[in-house]
Amino acid sequence: QVQLVESGGGLVQAGGSLRLSCAASGISFSIYDIDWYRQAPGKQRELVATIRRGGSTSYADSAKGRFTISRDNAKKMAYLQMNSLKPEDTAVYYCRGTYALSSSFWGQGTQVTVSS
């Protein structure tokens, strides 16, 4: 059974940091590209960051310079380090694993709330 489980969300003051984790099971993690998405109330889900199976990364403009995506294939884990958090970063954060455009799995999400 494939599972992606996010953790690490919570309530933090503006300017603070959080580290989100995504634990994978039931997949050959190393061959998957991993994305972090977020969805704020009343808004569409948006892509925040991607780390490809080869290790290259990309970020949404809103995340550049503040967020860092990483992975540990041996542990089947992906991470999103979020620094200098802003109230507008408040959202449910999801990880997604994708392989070859034909296999895609989502986690259940973790809530991040940034207070001003």
N, C-alpha and C positions, 0 to 999 in steps of 0.2 A: 504494500500500500504506500502510495506516494504521499509524503507530507512535507509541507514547508511551514515552519512555526516561527513567527516573529516574537521578539521580546525586547525589553529595554525601554519601552515608552514610559511616559509619565508626565508629571507637571514640573515645569522648570521656569525660572524667571528669564525675562529677556536678557540676552547676553550670555546665558548659560550654555551648557553642553549636554548632549545625550549621545549614547552609543547604542544603536539598534543592532540586534542580532537576528539572523535568519538561519535556523537549523533545518537541514534537509535530511530526509530519509527516504529509502525506496527508489532512489534514482542514482545513476552514475554522475554524481555531482560535477565532476571535473569537466564534463563535456557540455555542460549547460552554461549559457549566458545567464547572468543574474541581474535583474532590474530591481530598483526600489521605486515604487510609485507612492503617491499620496493623494488623498481625497479629503478636501475640506467640506464642511456642511454646505449644501446647495451648489457645489461646484463639481466639475467633471474630474475624474481621476487623471492625474498628470504624472508623467515620467520625471523622476528626480535624478536618477543616476543609473548607469549601466557598467557592469564589469563583464567583459567577454571571457570566454574560456581560455583565451590566450593571455589574459591579464590586462588588455587595454581597457581604458575607462573613458567615459564621457559623462557630462553633467548638463543639466538644465542651467540656463543662465542664472536662475534664482539660487542655485546651489554652488555655483563656481566660487572657489576661494573660501567657502565655509564648510562644505561637506566633503567627506572622503569615503569612497566606497572601496572595500577590500574583500578578499576571500581567503579561506584556508581550505584547500581541497582535501587535505588529509583529515580534517575534522568535519568536512561537509558543512562548513559555515560560511556565511557572508555577513558583512558588517556595513553599517553606515554610521560613521562618526560625524556628528553634527555639532558645529561650534557657532558661536555668535548667533544664537537662535533669536528669532524675531517672532512677534505675535502672529504674523502672517504665515509662519511655518506650522501653525496649529492645524492638525489634520490626523486622519488615520493613515498610517504608513504600512504599505504592503510590499512583500517581496514576491517576485515572480521568477521562475526558472523556465527558460525556453531553449529548445534544441531543434535546430534545422527547420524552424517555422512550423513544425508539425506536432510538436509536443510542448505543452505549456501548462504550468501549474502555479497556482496562487496560494499564498498563505492567508490566514484569517485576519491579519492586520493587528497593529498595535497603536494605541492612541498616544499622540504627542500633543501636549497643551503647553503653550508658551504664554505666560502672563506678562503684562506690561508693567 
